[in-house]
Amino acid sequence: MPIMGSTVRARVHKGRLELIDKVDLPEGAEIALTITESAPARDFDAFRRSAGSWCGLVDADKLIRNIYRDRLISPRKKPRL
């Protein structure tokens, strides 16, 4: 019997895994299960709440000038010819 792989989403409820996705497996089939934690949902509200929180704390024009100035600095040593 060939080994087939697929990803199925599940949720932990009271210490048990409850499948979110439907699976097409015969009753009583034995499977190997690998558990990986999925990435947490993005919190867009937190992003919106933080908007403008740096206002007045950072001089944006100075920051931009420093970024462009630093781009002109080469970290490489000049080659010896």
N, C-alpha and C positions, 0 to 999 in steps of 0.2 A: 504494500500500500504506500503510495507516494506521500511525502511530507509536504503539507501545504501550509502557507502562512497567511495570516490576515490580521488586521487590527480591528478590534471591537471596543467601543467605549462602554465603560461601566461606572457605576457610582457606589460608594461605600455607604451602606445604611445598616445601622445597628450591628456593625462588625461583619456584615456579609456584602458580597458584591452583587449588585443588581445590574443586569445588562440594560444598556440604553438602546443599543442597536440589536436588531433581530439577527439571529444566527441560524444557519441551515445545517444543523447537525442531527444525526439520528439519536433518538432517546437512548441513554446509557453509554454514549460514546465517551471515551476517555481522551482528554486533551492535555497538553502541557501549557501552562499559563506563565507568561512573563509579565510582571507588573512594572510599569514605568509611570511616573507621575507626569501629568500633562502640565503645560504652562498655565499659571493662574490667569484669570480673566483680567483684561486691562481695566484700570480704574480711571475712566475718562473724567469723572467728576473731580477726582483729586488733581488731575492735570488742569482743569478749568479753575479750580479754587486757587491754584498756585500762580495763575496768570497775573502778572504785574507785581508779584511779591518782591522783585528786585528793584522795582521802580525807586529811583532816588538813591539807591545804594551803590550803583555802578555807573560810572561815566561811560556811556556806550561809545561815544566818539573816541575817547582815549583808548578803550578796549580794542576797537577796530584798528586804530593806528598802530597799537602794539602788535596786534596779530600780523598785519602786513609788514611791519618792520622786522619781526622775528622770522618771517618767511624768507627774508633776504639773507639771513645768516646761514651759511653752509656748515653742517657738522663734519664735513669731510676735510681731511688735511690736504693741503696742496701737494700734488705729486712732485717728487724729485726727479728731475730729468738729467 
